[in-house]
Amino acid sequence: MIEAVGLTKRYGDKTAVYNLSFQVRPGSVTGFLGPNGSGKSTTMRMILGLDNPSSGQVTIGGYPYRKLPNAPRQVGALLDAKAVHGGRTARNHLLSLAQLSGIPDRRVDEVLGVVGLQDVARKRSKGFSLGMGQRLGIAAALLGDPQVLLFDEPVNGLDPEGILWVRNLMKSLAAEGRTVFVSSHLMSEMALTADHLIVIGRGQLLADMSVQDFIAANSAGFARVRTPDTEPQLREKLSTALAEAGGHVLPEQDGALRVTGLPLPRISDIAHETDVRLWELSPHQASLEEAYMRMTQGAVDYRSTVDQKAGLQQPLPPGAQPQMPVPGQGQPGWYAPPPPQQGGQPFAMPQGQPGQPAQPSGPPQGPYGAPVAPAAAPNPYAQPAPAAPAVDTTKPKDAR
């Protein structure tokens, strides 16, 4: 188990970590979250004895890291995948670590197989991709078969198969009763991997709870309600009725309504009583990303600004209309809607006049429903074909 008590670290007049106390228990994957500059890497370095705390202490199994007997056999860590001599092969890098810690040489080949680098074991690491470097760092962390493992951004640079492998690896290590502490900025991956969360902001503890409790505490479920797009008066009518019943109604980007304060059965009853047809009535539970953004929005140090493109705007072609701003864009909590090819408007009705068949949308189809390949657009970068050599049609003179 990892335990921090009153952990504080100062660099001159800057406080990176302040009075941080938490426990990382065995048997579960604990996610370590926080904005850039919040002190996550500094905290991990103090856990591993690489930085000395200004005050407070952090222990592993009741001992500071530097006082653990043969620490590499008890604690494995991946903090920087680039901390490898580029001239060494993957196997020699792990072999040197094994010999320093009294680990049998055969263990090197075992972990190379675990991380999938057995085929490049004798290649120099300077030619490794970012993902391969991550795998080599994970192999180094697993080398001593430790009971405590720390990973800082372990899926950085990995492909989807590698991300899935790391996720399953973390879960299997925790299922064996090990202590697994993982720092990451990928909320979607943490939602699938972590059982418990420790969230910090500007060096201070913000949350220490399970993933489910964190989402419930920092978000509110709501009902998504949609009325026919062709009858906007029904949406206004339903909004008024829901507000009078004690609900809180907000418009969505696509014309739907976000309703809080009323259960779904009550919303359905109100719609029936007001004679309003519904195209959608669905519950929505916030994601880990939404809950995290809500909690840490006041602890973000680095925020982007709008690109004004001063002096770079191109004049609009004749007849073109300027792009209209999207309502709500740039506001906290706003997320861009999916592009049309990834969903568009799932409730849009076929276009056409009443009584006439709807015009098919999408690519033209052949007589059996198969799509007809569109004519190839001309390639603006194609080189002109060389002209055919001229053929001399004159008759040759008599050689006599």
Beta strands, then each sheet from edge to edge (+ up, - down):
strand 1: 2-11
strand 2: 14-24
strand 3: 29-33
strand 4: 55-60
strand 5: 75-78
strand 6: 148-152
strand 7: 179-183
strand 8: 196-201
strand 9: 204-210
strand 10: 222-226
strand 11: 248-251
strand 12: 257-260
strand 13: 280-284
sheet 1: 2+ 1- 4+
sheet 2: 5+ 6+ 7+ 3+ 8+ 9-
sheet 3: 11+ 12- 10+ 13-
end
